[in-house]
Amino acid sequence: MQTKTPRRKKRRRFASQEAETRNRRKVVNRLVENDLIKRVSYDVYRDKVRRVYDGPAGAVLAACSKLSLHEPLGERLLKDRKFDLRGHKRILDVGSGAGQIAGHLLKYADSDAEITCFDLSLPMLRRARTRLKSTRPEFVAADLSRMPFSDGVFDCVTCGYVLEHLPDPRMGLQEISRVLRPGGRFLLLATEDSFSGAFTSRLWCCRTYNRQELRKLCAKLGLKWVTELWFTRMHRVFRAGGICVEIEKQ
Ligand SMILES: C[S@@+](CC[C@H](N)C(=O)[O-])C[C@H]1O[C@@H](n2cnc3c(N)ncnc32)[C@H](O)[C@@H]1O
């Protein structure tokens, strides 16, 4: 008894110090995170996002994805079939940007799969077309919160770092769920509410997501998290690299 009490006290002190550090981190992240999305209407914010990607930032997006290793590490997920594209015949790539994910789809999806690249920014779609050097994908310009596709037409959706450009994730998740057929698969990559996520949000004028909150919301919308994916073992250990998850429409 005599030895247990100080040990318990020590443990409790350690737990409260941990909680304090976590809270401090949350405050710092919140201070660093870009908050434009919370301050203006969605129309005003979306115009700003479009201008960001239409302009010079969009022109260097492909190079940034290579430098940050997102593009090669993302390719590994698809090449190693951690997210298995085989068997999917109609694939939608939401927010294609410079065609970073679409390029992997062209390599690793079935050769008869139809691929649609979708983005808010026309210049971004032009850049994707130039980079991909393929006549196979269809290119569509529109807003993720109002996609010009019928219900259940896709059996696979990929969405890399786009959902964080919406004030409410529901606006995008409901749309993606609508265009996916039941049993369809969805690869979601999103910026997490970590320090590096907050920093990314500054660069790309977006928000971040809390993993647990996003998971709960998906469950409510009938989007089941099948597997949480990690780019490498190091990313998993350090909980780095953002949210990357395979989702199934129920
Ligand atoms: C960071 S880039 C992601 C590029 C690529 N998917 C990747 O994984 O690297 C985000 C892209 O989403 C597009 N985007 C932002 N908001 C959007 C919206 N509401 N609807 C459709 N596309 C949007 C931007 O134009 C930009 O091309």
The ligand as a Gaussian input file, in Angstrom:
#p B3LYP/6-31G(d) Opt

LIG

0 1
 C       -3.954000      20.046000     -53.026000
 S       -4.675000      19.824000     -54.604000
 C       -4.801000      18.068000     -54.665000
 C       -4.280000      17.464000     -55.925000
 C       -4.276000      15.951000     -55.984000
 N       -5.587000      15.402000     -55.778000
 C       -3.305000      15.312000     -55.004000
 O       -3.690000      14.348000     -54.328000
 O       -2.167000      15.752000     -54.885000
 C       -6.349000      20.302000     -54.338000
 C       -7.149000      20.403000     -55.624000
 O       -8.542000      20.447000     -55.255000
 C       -9.197000      21.398000     -56.056000
 N      -10.381000      21.893000     -55.320000
 C      -10.417000      22.706000     -54.257000
 N      -11.685000      22.913000     -53.868000
 C      -12.464000      22.198000     -54.709000
 C      -13.878000      22.020000     -54.833000
 N      -14.729000      22.622000     -54.005000
 N      -14.339000      21.226000     -55.820000
 C      -13.480000      20.620000     -56.687000
 N      -12.129000      20.750000     -56.619000
 C      -11.636000      21.534000     -55.641000
 C       -8.154000      22.488000     -56.308000
 O       -8.456000      23.238000     -57.475000
 C       -6.872000      21.648000     -56.429000
 O       -6.603000      21.322000     -57.761000

